[in-house]
Amino acid sequence: MEKIHLYDKILSPLLTEKTTNLSEQNKVVFKVPSSANKKNLKINIEKIFKVNVTKINIINKQNRTKLTRGKKVKVSGFKKAIVTLKKGQSIDLTTGV
């Protein structure tokens, strides 16, 4: 059985205009591996950032193709997790972990 590190379940935070608007509602968005599930994510986020997680929503973005300079380009899909924190708590993504 292989040992899994806490940071293996969180690839990176997603920082877009939409996700910064969600931060006003105590929500943080992370890019996670396709094998991640809600139970493991909750445990890992609580241990890493020392916050209380109340809810996790997982969205699976599908692969798609887009047209770039007249050529079809494949854009790979990914899985993202929207983590709702307890009221009054936050995660500062600018400091790094």
N, C-alpha and C positions, 0 to 999 in steps of 0.2 A: 504494500500500500504506500503510495507516494505522499509526501508531506506537502500540503498546500499552504502557502503564505497568505496572510490577510490581504495583501495588496493585489493578489492574483484575480480577485473578483471585481475590482474596480480598475478599468483601463484609463479613463480620463474624465474630467468634468466637461460638460458641454456648455460653452459660453456663447450664447446668441442673444439677440434682443428679446426673443420670447422667453428664454430661460431667466434672464435678469428680471423680467416682469413677474415671473413666478416666485422669485426670491422674496417679494413683498408678502407672499402668502405662506412663508416658512417652507418653501419647496426648493430642492436642489436637484439638478439633473446630472446623471453620470452615464458615460458610455461603459457598458459591461460586456463580458464575453457571452457567447450564445449559450453556454452551459449554465449560466447563473440562474438562481431561483430566489424567490422573495425571502425565504427563511434564512439562507446563507448571507444574503446581502444585508439584512437587518442586523445580524450578529456582527458582521465585519464592520459596517459603518458605525455602529455603536462603540466598538472597541477602538477603532482608528481615531475617530473624531470626538469621542466622549460626549455624545449627545443622545437624546431619547428619540427613537423613530416611532411615529404613530401609524404610518401607512406607506406602502410602496406600490407603485403602479409600474408595470413593465410593458414597453411597447417594442414590437419587433418590426424594424424597418426592412422592407423587402429589397432585393436587388432590382435595379432598373437600368435602362439604357437612355442616354441623352445624346442629342446631336451637338457636336462641337466642331466648328469649322468644316461642316459638310460631312463629317465622319461620325459613325455611331460609336459611342464610348460606353463601356459597361461601368456602372457605379455600384460598388459592392454595398450590400445592406449591413445593418448592425442592430444591436439590441440596446435600448436605453432604459434607464430606470429613473422614475420621478419619485424622489424620497420626500415625504412630508415629515417635518420635525415638530417636536412639542412646542407649544406657543412660548415665545420668548427666547428660544434657542436658535442659533445660526451656525453655519460653517463658513469660515473665511477662506475662499479658494485662492486668494491672491498670495497667501503666505507660503503655500506649498506644504507638503507633508514629508 
